[in-house]
């Protein structure tokens, strides 16, 4: 199967007159090498493939994405997990520009940076490409081609002119997977709209990442209140995971000091208190409506273990989770905003 290519979805859409019109094609390139990271490379075609499928399902005549992999010789290239991916050859004589060019990372990046076939090809295609995204060790190839990252950040709805259109990575443990997804989703959002980008995020289960969440803003210049509300939604949607307030700060794309102040003004409580109350509400419902063991509920609600849940629950509710279950079966408040007491960390 060709990922996100024209061999997959139909490249024409029926107009009102019954005639088919040509869709705009966005050319997406992904540079690979022996030992590349499949984790970083795999999410790129997935995002564009899903965007293509959504367009076809909605019978829209917008852009489609044609994703192609490139390597020094072409043919099969093995990733660090020994899985082969078919590629086109990097031929500087027939260089073309890309709407977006991704250069993946991995343990083979240093060898690839010494391969003149790849480096020479990059020197030709980089000036012709709109957006260039190095991932992790992929920066070594850019440096070998005589290009360094500008460090310039992109707005969700626009891209700077070349050659400064080199997207800079955020420093985060999930960046290798989510940064390329973020860049791909920014293109999808620009070309097809935020609804398609959101649906793609949902289908690919990427909504747990604060890096990706920052793309799904309705406006390129959201107000502080909108940023805070978006971070509150993210906390509520992800409260079942061991998340931290620092991740919500990244979602809001604000300084920590401003975020904490604005969150209290907009929501009425601190982010930590909001997260704690959200988890207590979820825990209360599961205790009342299910027979799941306390330990399982604790893990599902982000408490890590039953002991931590019991300690916080007793302090806030005045009784143990087991006692609460016995007393409130079938009668659970819709929220726990009335709960009082000091914040327990």
Protein Blocks (a to p, Z undefined) as FASTA:
>chain_A
ZZhiaklmccbdcdfkopacddddddddddddehiafklmmmmmmmmmmmmmmmmmnopa
bdcdddddddfkgpjdddfkopacddddddfklgccdfbdcddedjklmmmmmmmklmmm
mmmmmmmpfbdcdehjlmmmmmmnopacehiacdfkbccddfklcccddddfklmmmmmm
mmmmmmmmmmnojklmmmmmmmnopmmpmklmmmmpcbfbdcfklmmmmmmmmmmmmmmp
ccdfklmmmmnopafklmmmmmmmmnopafklmmmmmmmmmmmmmmmmpccdfklmmmmn
onopamlmmmmmmmmnopafklmmmmmgoiacfbfklpgcdddZZ
